[in-house]
Amino acid sequence: AKVALAILSVLDADALEMAIAAGDKAAVARAQGVGPKLAQRIVSELKDKVAGIAFAPKGVPLPEGGAGTLEGGVAEDAVSALVHLGYGRAEAYSAVMRVAGTLAPETPVAELIRAGLRELGK
């Protein structure tokens, strides 16, 4: 129970779900008391359980900020770009979701990527 609380103090439920789905053991290991071996075990044991959970489809309202939707799957494209730049999927997703609520729905993907990079650099 203590480990679960430690993980949830570092990652919110959505970020944890993304980290497990992406196999990002480094994100889970950021919690106090969770080493690389335990993080790997948590990710591997829960990966099958989150595989059946559908993530929000393109064009649905974003959870944070309440600014409506981004057009054409821009958020998904920005997350993918940040992952290709070397960031963990959960970390990239979390950063994009935090900044997406502050931007207009017609924001181009390049601007969202720049905003995500600024958020990750904080």
PyMOL commands that set and color helices and strands:
alter all, ss='L'
color gray80, all
select helices_A, chain A and resi 2-10+13-22+25-29+36-51+71-84+89-100+109-120
alter helices_A, ss='H'
color red, helices_A
deselect
rebuild
show_as cartoon
